[in-house]
Amino acid sequence: MARKRPAPELVRNVRALFGNDRTWTNLKPIKKCLAVRHVAFEDLGLLGPLVSSRGYGVRYHDAGVQPIDAETLLAPDLLIVLGGPIGVYESDTYPFIADEMIAIAARLSAGKPTLGICLGAQMMAAALGARVAPGPVKEIGWAPLQLTADGKKSMLALLGTTPVLHWHGDNCELPVGCTKLASTQHCPVQAFMAAPAQLGLQFHLETEPGRFETWLVGHTVELGEAGIDPCRLRDQAREFGAATREAGQKVFSAWLDKAVEAVA
């Protein structure tokens, strides 16, 4: 297997530090990616290496532990807001949600590259004025998407018929001015685009199959309340995980290359 070439920015920085000319003025600043994390096991997954390979330094920011304000989320070149088992309407119970929503709204208004996954997508939708509420059923497990006409022209077309991992109980409406990309029977808005570099995904493409057991352990109470057998999900992960991972890499790579770098 051919080895991946390091990002050009990293190569230039290493040469400046250890080559003939070691002056700090020759160092090119590495782009910054901030990932807002709500639970430890719902992390960047396969997104981490993809983002790093494009010259981004990646840092996690733990919501509810580390304070969030507009400046925090406006500063990085790329923001990724990850999933979690809470709802955007639960700010009375989890007060940090209000600050996070205000900060996300400021970033979207500034037109800066932003990716929201599950809870992150719901926060993007709510920040843009759309309603977020519990859906008719919990969607948990692997199933395919129905792409819209716009979705078939987007990077999501790279999914083909590959099933994706769904794990949510809340649905969001389509924010005004946004483009709907995908849906399922019980979730009318599975993906939307607010701008070429602002993408919300209700489903999970980032999950690494080899670490899926952490999801089953972390969400054991939710699975029990929903009457879902973890063994069934484990079987689905074995059946679909590898294909979903491969498709997810293609989708995220296309978005990073064409959308994010277009406005960098």
For each residue, the residues with C-beta under 8 A, 3 or more apart:
1:
2:
3:
4: 53
5:
6: 10 11 53
7: 10 11 52 53 54 55
8: 11 12 55
9: 12 13 28 30 31 55
10: 6 7 13 14 30 55
11: 6 7 8 14 15
12: 8 9 15 16 26 27 28
13: 9 10 16 17 27 28 30
14: 10 11 17 18
15: 11 12 18 19
16: 12 13 19 21 22 23 24 26 27
17: 13 14 22 27
18: 14 15 22
19: 15 16 22
20:
21: 16 26
22: 16 17 18 19 26
23: 16 26
24: 16 27
25:
26: 12 16 21 22 23
27: 12 13 16 17 24
28: 9 12 13
29:
30: 9 10 13 55 56 57
31: 9 54 55 56 57 77 78 264
32: 56 57 59 75 76 77 78
33: 51 56 57 58 59 76 77 78 79 80
34: 59 60 61 72 73 75 76 78 79 80
35: 43 44 58 59 60 61 79 80 81 82
36: 60 61 63 68 73 79 80 81 82 100 120
37: 40 42 43 60 61 62 63 82
38: 42 62 63 64 82 83 84 85 86 119
39: 42 83 84 85 218
40: 37 43 218
41: 211 214 215 217 218
42: 37 38 39 82 83 84 118 215 218
43: 35 37 40 48 60 82
44: 35 47 48 51 58 80 82 206
45: 48 206 207 208 211
46: 49 50 205 206 207 208 245 248 249 252
47: 44 50 51 80 206 252
48: 43 44 45 51 52 58
49: 46 52 53
50: 46 47 53 54 249 252 253 256
51: 33 44 47 48 54 56 58 78 80 256
52: 7 48 49 56 57 58
53: 4 6 7 49 50
54: 7 31 50 51 256 257 260 261
55: 7 8 9 10 30 31
56: 30 31 32 33 51 52 77 78
57: 30 31 32 33 52
58: 33 35 44 48 51 52
59: 32 33 34 35 76
60: 34 35 36 37 43
61: 34 35 36 37 66 68 72
62: 37 38 65 66
63: 36 37 38 66 68 84 96 100
64: 38 94 96
65: 62
66: 61 62 63
67: 72 96 99
68: 36 61 63 72 73 96 99 100 103
69: 72 73 99 102 103
70: 73 74 102 103 106 107
71: 74 75
72: 34 61 67 68 69 75 103
73: 34 36 68 69 70 76 79 103 104 106 107
74: 70 71 103 106 107 110 112
75: 32 34 71 72
76: 32 33 34 59 73 79
77: 31 32 33 56 112 113 264
78: 31 32 33 34 51 56 113 114 115 260
79: 33 34 35 36 73 76 107 112 113 114 115
80: 33 34 35 36 44 47 51 114 115 116 117 120
81: 35 36 104 114 115 116 117 119 120 121 123 124
82: 35 36 37 38 42 43 44 117 118 119 120 206
83: 38 39 42 117 118 119 120 167 168 204
84: 38 39 42 63 118 119
85: 38 39 119 219 222
86: 38 90 93 94 97 119
87: 90 119 122 132 134 170
88: 91 97 101 119 122 123 126 132 170
89: 132 133
90: 86 87 93 94 97
91: 88 94 95 97 98 101
92: 95
93: 86 90
94: 64 86 90 91 97
95: 91 92 98 99
96: 63 64 67 68 99 100
97: 86 88 90 91 94 100 101 123
98: 91 95 101 102
99: 67 68 69 95 96 102 103
100: 36 63 68 96 97 103 104 123
101: 88 91 97 98 104 105 123 126 127
102: 69 70 98 99 105 106 127
103: 68 69 70 72 73 74 99 100 106 107
104: 73 81 100 101 107 108 114 116 123 124 127
105: 101 102 108 109 127 128
106: 70 73 74 102 103 109 110
107: 70 73 74 79 103 104 110 112 114
108: 104 105 111 112 114 124 127 128 194 198
109: 105 106
110: 74 106 107
111: 108 195 197 198 263
112: 74 77 79 107 108 197 263
113: 77 78 79 197 198 259 260 263 264
114: 78 79 80 81 104 107 108 124 194 197 198 199
115: 78 79 80 81 120 198 199 200 201 255
116: 80 81 104 119 120 121 122 123 124 199 200 201
117: 80 81 82 83 120 121 201 204 205 206
118: 42 82 83 84 121 122 167 168 201 202 203 204
119: 38 81 82 83 84 85 86 87 88 116 122 123 168
120: 36 80 81 82 83 115 116 117 123 124 200
121: 81 116 117 118 124 125 172 191 192 200 201 202
122: 87 88 116 118 119 125 126 132 170 172 200 202
123: 81 88 97 100 101 104 116 119 120 126 127
124: 81 104 108 114 116 120 121 127 128 175 194 198 200
125: 121 122 128 130 132 172 173 174 175 178 189 192 200
126: 88 101 122 123 129 130 131 132 172
127: 101 102 104 105 108 123 124
128: 105 108 124 125 175 176 177 178 194
129: 126 175 176
130: 125 126 172 173 174 175 176
131: 126 172 173
132: 87 88 89 122 125 126 170 171 172 173
133: 89 170 171
134: 87 169 170 171
135: 138 139 168 169 170 171 186 187
136: 186
137: 186
138: 135 168 169 222 226 228
139: 135 143 166 167 168 169 184 186 187
140: 166 167 168 222 223 226 228 233
141: 165 166 167 228 232 233 236
142: 163 164 165 166 236 237 239 240 244
143: 139 163 164 166 184
144: 159 161 162 163 164
145: 151 156 159 164 182 183 184 190 191 203
146: 182 183 184
147: 151 152 154 156 157 159 181 182
148: 151 152 180 181 182 183
149: 152 153
150: 153 154 179 180 181 193
151: 145 147 148 154 156 157 180 181 182 191
152: 147 148 149 156 157
153: 149 150 157
154: 147 150 151 157 181 193
155: 158 250 251 254 255 258 259
156: 145 147 151 152 159 181 182 191 251
157: 147 151 152 153 154 160
158: 155 247 250 251 254
159: 144 145 147 156 162 164 247 251
160: 157 247
161: 144
162: 144 159 240 243 244 247
163: 142 143 144 240 243 244
164: 142 143 144 145 159 203 204 205 244 247 248
165: 141 142 203 204 205 207 244
166: 139 140 141 142 143 184 187 202 203 204
167: 83 118 139 140 141 203 204 215 219
168: 83 118 119 135 138 139 140 171 187 202 203
169: 134 135 138 139
170: 87 88 122 132 133 134 135
171: 132 133 134 135 168 186 187 188 189 202
172: 121 122 125 126 130 131 132 175 189 200 202
173: 125 130 131 132 188 189
174: 125 130 178 180 188 189 192
175: 124 125 128 129 130 172 178 192 194
176: 128 129 130
177: 128 194
178: 125 128 174 175 192 193 194 200
179: 150 192 193
180: 148 150 151 174 183 189 191 192
181: 147 148 150 151 154 156 190 191 192 193
182: 145 146 147 148 151 156 190 191
183: 145 146 148 180 187 188 189 190
184: 139 143 145 146 166 187 190
185:
186: 135 136 137 139 171
187: 135 139 166 168 171 183 184 190 202
188: 171 173 174 183
189: 125 171 172 173 174 180 183 192 202
190: 145 181 182 183 184 187 201 202 203
191: 121 145 151 156 180 181 182 199 200 201 202 203
192: 121 125 174 175 178 179 180 181 189 199 200
193: 150 154 178 179 181 196 198 199 200
194: 108 114 124 128 175 177 178 198 199 200
195: 111 198
196: 193 258 259 262 263
197: 111 112 113 114 259 260 262 263
198: 108 111 113 114 115 124 193 194 195
199: 114 115 116 191 192 193 194 255 259
200: 115 116 120 121 122 124 125 172 178 191 192 193 194
201: 115 116 117 118 121 190 191 204 205
202: 118 121 122 166 168 171 172 187 189 190 191
203: 118 145 164 165 166 167 168 190 191
204: 83 117 118 164 165 166 167 201 207
205: 46 117 164 165 201 244 247 248 251 252
206: 44 45 46 47 82 117 248 252
207: 45 46 165 204 211 212 215 244
208: 45 46 211 212 245
209: 212 237 238 241 242 244 245
210:
211: 41 45 207 208 214 215
212: 207 208 209 215 216 233 234 237 241
213: 216 217 234
214: 41 211 217 218
215: 41 42 167 207 211 212 218 219
216: 212 213 219 220 223 230 233 234
217: 41 213 214 220
218: 39 40 41 42 214 215
219: 85 167 215 216 222 223
220: 216 217 223 224 230
221: 224 225
222: 85 138 140 219 225 226
223: 140 216 219 220 226 228 229 230 233
224: 220 221 227
225: 221 222
226: 138 140 222 223
227: 224
228: 138 140 141 223 232 233
229: 223 232 233
230: 216 220 223 233 234
231: 234 235
232: 141 228 229 235 236
233: 140 141 212 216 223 228 229 230 236 237
234: 212 213 216 230 231 237 238
235: 231 232 238 239
236: 141 142 232 233 239 240 241
237: 142 209 212 233 234 240 241
238: 209 234 235 241
239: 142 235 236
240: 142 162 163 236 237 243 244
241: 209 212 236 237 238 244 245
242: 209 245 246
243: 162 163 240 246 247
244: 142 162 163 164 165 205 207 209 240 241 247 248
245: 46 208 209 241 242 248 249
246: 242 243 249 250
247: 158 159 160 162 164 205 243 244 250 251
248: 46 164 205 206 244 245 251 252
249: 46 50 245 246 252 253
250: 155 158 246 247 253 254
251: 155 156 158 159 205 247 248 254 255
252: 46 47 50 205 206 248 249 255 256
253: 50 249 250 256 257
254: 155 158 250 251 257 258
255: 115 155 199 251 252 258 259 260
256: 50 51 54 252 253 259 260 261
257: 54 253 254 260 261
258: 155 196 254 255 261 262
259: 113 155 196 197 199 255 256 262 263
260: 54 78 113 197 255 256 257 263 264
261: 54 256 257 258 264
262: 196 197 258 259
263: 111 112 113 196 197 259 260
264: 31 77 113 260 261
